[in-house]
Amino acid sequence: MHDAYRNCEEDRIRNCSVVPGKKECREYTYISHSHQEKPYGKPCQKRDYGNTCKCPCSNRPWSSWSQSSHTCGKGYRQKSKPRVLYENENVDCNRQPEKCCIKTESIQLSNCLDKFVHSGLPLEKGSFICMQNGGVPIQTDEGYICKCEDPLKHGYMCEYEYNICEKYQGICQNGGTCKGKGRSYYCICPSNFEGKNCTKSVKGCAQENMCQNGGTCVENENGLSCNCRYPYTGEFCETQMLVCPPRLCKNGGTCTAFQELKGFLCTCAEGYTGKFCETLIMDGEPPENLMNMIGLGIVGALVLIAIVIYVVHRIKERERLKKCKKLLKKKEAKELARKKKEAKEKALKQKKEAKLKALKQKKEAKLKALKEKEAKAEGTQKKEAKLKALKEKEAKAKVIFYYNLA
């Protein structure tokens, strides 16, 4: 290896920092010791900067301490400065705290149970301002605070509003970029996604980069196809057509390119001959380009035969597909008729079974009624026989009574 060049040498260390060329911070950074240079040395591997992380503080000085968060009770004060990613921007840390490093210091003040602890405002006035900003006054052990019901509002009295893109980072999905101000936003989506939040996958020409060499993708009822730029051809414009070189045929000769034969043929103007029409025919000499003309005719005939064979093949293929579709349709119709027949037979069978069941139930009911009638008649006969026996017994007793009297 040449002494002037060395392999790529660098260290990967865990240190949250700005990724070169990107507006984001990630958990790793690289310290480079040497770089390879072509054609010598071993190339650097693709760098992996790890996951995103909260950017460190910039070198800008801290702001002055803010006023106390409370005018009474237990409070705190803050000072801030932008993070390294925003050190060259004019950032308002009160409105955009996510872009800043913030230091907080606790302080103890006098009691304020009947006031708002952050602002020191009286209850009535503070409640009016809080509710006007969409907040709700809440009583605590130290006094009153203003609770923001709207997730985009913040501040002691809900007086500030987040930018929706900063509050909901990642609202634009699949690599989309959020643009907006306040509550309104829109997403700039990558080419293979669309929709308000870049959630809808794009299909077709917008996604498929299939046409080569400057070809144009076209969507139609049969799918996708390519319109190729000259001199390219093929399904994906991948094949370059054979093109006659300029001025190949001399002296006004005409060049013809034959794709199948991968060659050229010069048709010479009158008075010239030769492979490239470079030879002038002298008087009395036979035209040497006659063979060229014959060759051109043979090639043309072969091309015509090839075209005819191709057309016949396509016609047969189309007829075969048509026949297959017809057979398939016939088979489907037969299957449908079979299913209809089975359904009809099933319905008739169910109807017959229902009729037999009804007849059986009717017969059983009739038999039951007959048995009940017979049982009733038998009971009547027994009752009459019992009554008759009783009467006979009474008559016999009466005869005995009269006999005893006599």
C-alpha positions as CSV (number, residue, x, y, z in Angstrom):
1,M,0.0,0.0,0.0
2,H,1.3,3.5,-0.8
3,D,2.7,5.4,2.2
4,A,0.7,8.5,1.4
5,Y,-2.6,6.8,2.0
6,R,-4.0,4.9,5.0
7,N,-7.1,2.9,5.8
8,C,-10.1,4.6,7.3
9,E,-9.5,5.0,11.0
10,E,-12.1,6.5,13.3
11,D,-13.7,5.9,16.8
12,R,-17.4,5.7,17.6
13,I,-18.1,7.2,21.1
14,R,-21.4,7.7,23.0
15,N,-21.9,11.4,23.0
16,C,-25.3,13.0,22.0
17,S,-24.5,15.6,19.3
18,V,-25.7,17.0,16.0
19,V,-25.5,14.6,13.1
20,P,-23.4,16.2,10.2
21,G,-25.6,17.5,7.5
22,K,-28.9,16.9,9.4
23,K,-31.0,19.0,11.8
24,E,-31.1,16.4,14.6
25,C,-29.1,15.0,17.5
26,R,-28.2,11.3,17.9
27,E,-26.6,9.3,20.7
28,Y,-23.2,8.5,19.0
29,T,-20.5,10.6,17.3
30,Y,-17.3,9.7,15.4
31,I,-13.8,10.9,15.8
32,S,-11.8,10.5,12.6
33,H,-8.1,9.9,12.7
34,S,-7.5,9.3,8.9
35,H,-9.5,8.8,5.7
36,Q,-8.8,6.5,2.8
37,E,-8.4,8.0,-0.6
38,K,-9.1,6.2,-3.9
39,P,-7.6,4.1,-5.3
40,Y,-5.7,3.3,-2.1
41,G,-6.8,2.3,1.4
42,K,-9.9,0.6,2.8
43,P,-13.1,2.7,2.6
44,C,-15.0,3.8,5.7
45,Q,-18.1,1.8,6.7
46,K,-21.5,3.4,6.8
47,R,-21.8,5.3,10.0
48,D,-24.5,4.4,12.6
49,Y,-25.3,7.4,14.8
50,G,-27.8,5.5,17.0
51,N,-31.2,6.7,18.2
52,T,-32.3,10.3,18.5
53,C,-31.5,12.1,21.7
54,K,-32.1,15.5,23.4
55,C,-29.4,17.9,22.1
56,P,-26.9,19.3,24.6
57,C,-26.9,22.9,25.6
58,S,-25.1,25.4,23.3
59,N,-22.1,27.5,24.4
60,R,-24.2,30.7,24.5
61,P,-24.4,32.4,27.9
62,W,-27.3,31.7,30.3
63,S,-30.1,34.2,30.4
64,S,-30.8,36.3,33.6
65,W,-32.9,34.6,36.3
66,S,-36.6,35.0,35.6
67,Q,-39.0,36.5,38.0
68,S,-40.2,34.1,40.7
69,S,-42.9,31.7,39.6
70,H,-44.9,32.7,42.7
71,T,-45.3,36.0,44.4
72,C,-46.0,34.1,47.6
73,G,-45.6,30.6,49.0
74,K,-43.0,28.2,47.7
75,G,-41.8,29.2,44.3
76,Y,-39.0,28.9,41.8
77,R,-37.1,30.9,39.2
78,Q,-35.5,29.9,35.9
79,K,-32.8,30.8,33.5
80,S,-32.3,29.3,30.0
81,K,-30.3,29.1,26.8
82,P,-30.8,27.4,23.4
83,R,-29.7,23.8,22.8
84,V,-26.8,23.4,20.4
85,L,-29.1,22.6,17.4
86,Y,-30.7,26.0,17.7
87,E,-27.7,28.1,18.9
88,N,-27.8,30.3,15.8
89,E,-31.6,30.9,16.0
90,N,-33.5,33.6,17.9
91,V,-35.4,31.2,20.3
92,D,-38.0,32.4,22.8
93,C,-37.5,29.8,25.6
94,N,-40.8,30.7,27.2
95,R,-42.7,29.8,24.1
96,Q,-40.5,27.0,22.8
97,P,-39.0,25.3,26.0
98,E,-38.3,22.1,24.0
99,K,-35.6,23.9,22.1
100,C,-33.8,25.2,25.3
101,C,-31.9,24.0,28.4
102,I,-33.6,25.3,31.5
103,K,-32.1,25.6,35.0
104,T,-34.6,25.9,37.9
105,E,-34.0,27.2,41.5
106,S,-36.5,26.9,44.3
107,I,-37.3,29.9,46.6
108,Q,-39.5,30.3,49.6
109,L,-41.9,33.4,49.8
110,S,-44.8,34.5,52.0
111,N,-48.1,32.6,52.2
112,C,-50.8,33.2,49.4
113,L,-53.8,30.9,49.9
114,D,-56.3,33.3,48.4
115,K,-54.2,34.2,45.3
116,F,-52.7,32.6,42.2
117,V,-49.3,31.2,43.3
118,H,-47.4,31.9,40.1
119,S,-48.6,35.5,39.4
120,G,-49.8,36.7,42.7
121,L,-53.1,37.8,41.1
122,P,-56.2,38.0,43.3
123,L,-58.5,35.0,43.0
124,E,-61.2,36.8,41.0
125,K,-58.9,38.5,38.5
126,G,-56.7,35.5,38.1
127,S,-59.6,33.2,37.5
128,F,-61.0,35.5,34.8
129,I,-57.6,35.5,32.9
130,C,-57.1,31.8,33.4
131,M,-60.6,30.9,32.0
132,Q,-60.2,33.4,29.2
133,N,-57.1,31.5,28.1
134,G,-59.0,28.2,28.2
135,G,-57.6,27.1,31.6
136,V,-59.3,26.0,34.8
137,P,-58.5,27.5,38.3
138,I,-57.5,24.7,40.7
139,Q,-57.0,25.2,44.5
140,T,-53.9,23.7,46.1
141,D,-52.3,23.7,49.5
142,E,-50.2,26.7,48.5
143,G,-52.9,28.7,46.7
144,Y,-54.5,28.6,43.2
145,I,-53.0,27.5,39.9
146,C,-54.3,27.6,36.3
147,K,-54.6,24.1,34.7
148,C,-54.5,24.2,30.9
149,E,-57.2,22.0,29.4
150,D,-55.9,22.5,25.8
151,P,-52.8,20.4,25.2
152,L,-51.4,23.1,22.9
153,K,-51.6,25.8,25.7
154,H,-48.9,26.3,28.4
155,G,-47.7,29.0,30.8
156,Y,-48.7,29.9,34.3
157,M,-52.0,31.4,33.1
158,C,-52.2,29.2,29.9
159,E,-51.1,32.4,28.0
160,Y,-48.7,30.6,25.6
161,E,-49.4,28.2,22.7
162,Y,-47.1,25.5,21.3
163,N,-46.5,25.2,17.6
164,I,-48.3,21.9,16.7
165,C,-45.3,20.5,14.8
166,E,-43.1,21.0,17.8
167,K,-45.6,19.7,20.3
168,Y,-46.5,16.6,18.4
169,Q,-43.2,15.6,16.8
170,G,-43.7,12.6,14.5
171,I,-47.3,13.7,13.5
172,C,-46.0,13.3,9.9
173,Q,-45.2,9.6,9.6
174,N,-43.0,7.6,7.2
175,G,-40.3,10.2,7.0
176,G,-42.7,13.2,6.3
177,T,-41.8,16.7,7.3
178,C,-44.2,18.8,9.3
179,K,-44.8,22.5,8.3
180,G,-47.1,24.8,10.1
181,K,-47.8,27.5,12.6
182,G,-50.0,27.4,15.7
183,R,-52.8,24.9,15.2
184,S,-52.6,24.4,11.5
185,Y,-50.1,22.2,9.8
186,Y,-49.4,20.2,6.6
187,C,-47.0,17.3,5.8
188,I,-44.4,17.2,3.0
189,C,-44.4,13.4,2.3
190,P,-41.7,11.2,0.6
191,S,-42.5,10.1,-3.0
192,N,-44.0,6.7,-1.9
193,F,-46.5,8.1,0.6
194,E,-49.3,10.6,0.6
195,G,-52.2,11.8,2.8
196,K,-52.5,14.4,5.5
197,N,-50.0,12.6,7.8
198,C,-48.2,10.6,5.1
199,T,-49.9,7.4,6.1
200,K,-51.2,6.3,2.7
201,S,-48.9,4.2,0.6
202,V,-48.6,5.3,-3.1
203,K,-48.8,2.6,-5.7
204,G,-48.2,2.6,-9.4
205,C,-45.8,4.9,-11.3
206,A,-45.4,7.2,-8.4
207,Q,-43.8,4.4,-6.4
208,E,-42.3,2.1,-9.1
209,N,-39.0,3.4,-10.7
210,M,-39.0,0.6,-13.2
211,C,-38.4,2.5,-16.5
212,Q,-34.7,2.8,-17.4
213,N,-32.7,5.1,-19.6
214,G,-35.1,8.1,-19.2
215,G,-38.3,6.0,-20.1
216,T,-41.7,7.2,-18.9
217,C,-44.0,5.0,-16.7
218,V,-47.6,4.8,-17.9
219,E,-50.5,3.4,-16.0
220,N,-53.3,1.6,-17.9
221,E,-55.9,-1.0,-17.5
222,N,-53.4,-3.8,-18.0
223,G,-51.0,-2.4,-15.3
224,L,-47.8,-0.5,-15.8
225,S,-45.8,0.0,-19.0
226,C,-42.9,2.1,-20.2
227,N,-42.7,4.7,-23.0
228,C,-39.1,4.5,-24.1
229,R,-36.9,7.3,-25.4
230,Y,-35.1,6.8,-28.7
231,P,-33.0,4.7,-29.2
232,Y,-34.1,2.4,-26.3
233,T,-36.6,-0.4,-26.4
234,G,-37.7,-3.4,-24.3
235,E,-40.2,-3.9,-21.5
236,F,-38.3,-1.5,-19.2
237,C,-36.4,0.4,-21.9
238,E,-33.3,-1.7,-21.0
239,T,-32.2,-2.5,-24.6
240,Q,-30.5,0.1,-26.9
241,M,-31.6,-0.3,-30.5
242,L,-29.1,-0.6,-33.2
243,V,-28.7,2.8,-34.9
244,C,-26.8,3.6,-38.1
245,P,-23.6,5.6,-37.3
246,P,-23.6,9.0,-39.0
247,R,-22.0,9.0,-42.5
248,L,-21.4,5.3,-42.5
249,C,-22.6,5.0,-46.1
250,K,-20.6,7.2,-48.4
251,N,-21.6,9.2,-51.5
252,G,-25.3,9.5,-50.7
253,G,-25.8,5.9,-49.8
254,T,-28.7,5.0,-47.5
255,C,-28.0,3.0,-44.2
256,T,-30.4,0.4,-42.9
257,A,-30.0,-1.1,-39.4
258,F,-31.1,-4.7,-38.8
259,Q,-31.8,-5.3,-35.1
260,E,-32.2,-9.1,-35.4
261,L,-28.9,-9.5,-37.4
262,K,-27.1,-6.8,-35.4
263,G,-25.7,-5.3,-38.6
264,F,-26.0,-2.6,-41.2
265,L,-26.5,-2.5,-45.0
266,C,-25.7,0.3,-47.3
267,T,-27.9,0.9,-50.3
268,C,-25.8,2.9,-52.7
269,A,-26.8,5.8,-55.0
270,E,-26.6,5.3,-58.7
271,G,-23.0,5.1,-59.9
272,Y,-21.5,3.8,-56.7
273,T,-20.8,0.4,-55.2
274,G,-18.9,-1.3,-52.3
275,K,-19.7,-2.2,-48.7
276,F,-20.0,1.5,-47.8
277,C,-20.7,2.8,-51.3
278,E,-17.1,4.1,-51.5
279,T,-16.3,2.9,-55.0
280,L,-17.3,4.7,-58.2
281,I,-18.6,2.5,-61.0
282,M,-16.7,3.1,-64.3
283,D,-18.5,3.0,-67.6
284,G,-19.0,-0.6,-68.9
285,E,-18.6,-2.1,-65.4
286,P,-21.5,-4.2,-64.0
287,P,-23.1,-2.6,-60.9
288,E,-21.5,-4.3,-57.9
289,N,-24.2,-3.1,-55.6
290,L,-26.6,-5.6,-57.3
291,M,-25.6,-8.2,-54.7
292,N,-26.3,-5.6,-51.9
293,M,-29.8,-5.2,-53.3
294,I,-30.3,-8.9,-53.5
295,G,-29.0,-9.3,-49.9
296,L,-31.3,-6.5,-48.8
297,G,-34.2,-8.3,-50.4
298,I,-33.3,-11.6,-48.7
299,V,-33.0,-9.9,-45.3
300,G,-36.3,-8.1,-45.9
301,A,-38.0,-11.4,-46.8
302,L,-36.6,-13.1,-43.6
303,V,-37.8,-10.2,-41.5
304,L,-41.3,-10.4,-43.2
305,I,-41.4,-14.2,-42.5
306,A,-40.4,-13.6,-38.9
307,I,-43.2,-11.0,-38.5
308,V,-45.7,-13.4,-40.1
309,I,-44.7,-16.2,-37.7
310,Y,-44.9,-13.9,-34.8
311,V,-48.4,-12.7,-35.8
312,V,-49.6,-16.2,-36.4
313,H,-48.2,-17.2,-33.0
314,R,-50.0,-14.3,-31.3
315,I,-53.3,-15.2,-33.1
316,K,-53.1,-18.8,-32.0
317,E,-52.2,-17.8,-28.4
318,R,-55.2,-15.4,-28.4
319,E,-57.5,-18.2,-29.7
320,R,-56.1,-20.6,-27.0
321,L,-56.8,-18.1,-24.3
322,K,-60.3,-17.5,-25.7
323,K,-60.9,-21.2,-25.7
324,C,-59.7,-21.6,-22.1
325,K,-61.9,-18.7,-21.0
326,K,-64.9,-20.3,-22.8
327,L,-64.2,-23.7,-21.1
328,L,-63.8,-22.1,-17.8
329,K,-67.0,-20.2,-18.2
330,K,-68.8,-23.4,-19.2
331,K,-67.4,-25.2,-16.2
332,E,-68.5,-22.4,-13.9
333,A,-72.0,-22.5,-15.4
334,K,-72.1,-26.3,-15.0
335,E,-71.0,-25.9,-11.4
336,L,-73.7,-23.3,-10.8
337,A,-76.4,-25.5,-12.3
338,R,-75.3,-28.4,-10.1
339,K,-75.5,-26.2,-7.0
340,K,-78.9,-24.9,-8.0
341,K,-80.1,-28.5,-8.5
342,E,-78.8,-29.6,-5.1
343,A,-80.5,-26.6,-3.5
344,K,-83.8,-27.4,-5.2
345,E,-83.6,-31.1,-4.2
346,K,-82.7,-30.1,-0.6
347,A,-85.7,-27.7,-0.5
348,L,-88.1,-30.5,-1.9
349,K,-86.7,-33.0,0.7
350,Q,-87.2,-30.5,3.5
351,K,-90.8,-29.8,2.3
352,K,-91.6,-33.5,2.1
353,E,-90.2,-34.1,5.6
354,A,-92.2,-31.2,6.9
355,K,-95.4,-32.6,5.3
356,L,-94.7,-36.1,6.7
357,K,-94.1,-34.6,10.1
358,A,-97.4,-32.6,10.0
359,L,-99.3,-35.8,9.0
360,K,-97.7,-37.7,11.8
361,Q,-98.6,-35.0,14.3
362,K,-102.1,-34.9,13.0
363,K,-102.4,-38.7,13.2
364,E,-101.0,-38.7,16.8
365,A,-103.5,-36.0,17.8
366,K,-106.4,-37.9,16.3
367,L,-105.3,-41.1,18.1
368,K,-105.0,-39.3,21.4
369,A,-108.5,-37.8,21.0
370,L,-109.9,-41.2,20.2
371,K,-108.2,-42.7,23.3
372,E,-109.6,-39.9,25.5
373,K,-113.1,-40.5,24.1
374,E,-112.8,-44.2,24.7
375,A,-111.6,-43.6,28.2
376,K,-114.5,-41.2,28.9
377,A,-117.0,-43.7,27.5
378,E,-115.5,-46.5,29.6
379,G,-115.8,-44.3,32.7
380,T,-119.5,-43.6,31.9
381,Q,-120.3,-47.3,31.5
382,K,-118.6,-48.1,34.9
383,K,-120.6,-45.3,36.5
384,E,-123.9,-46.6,35.0
385,A,-123.1,-50.2,36.1
386,K,-122.3,-49.0,39.6
387,L,-125.6,-47.0,39.7
388,K,-127.5,-50.1,38.5
389,A,-125.9,-52.3,41.1
390,L,-126.8,-49.7,43.8
391,K,-130.5,-49.6,42.6
392,E,-130.7,-53.4,42.6
393,K,-129.3,-53.5,46.1
394,E,-131.8,-50.9,47.3
395,A,-134.7,-52.9,45.6
396,K,-133.5,-56.1,47.3
397,A,-133.3,-54.4,50.7
398,K,-136.8,-53.0,50.2
399,V,-138.2,-56.5,49.5
400,I,-136.5,-57.9,52.6
401,F,-137.9,-55.0,54.7
402,Y,-141.5,-55.7,53.5
403,Y,-141.0,-59.4,54.1
404,N,-140.0,-58.8,57.7
405,L,-143.0,-56.5,58.2
406,A,-145.3,-59.3,57.0
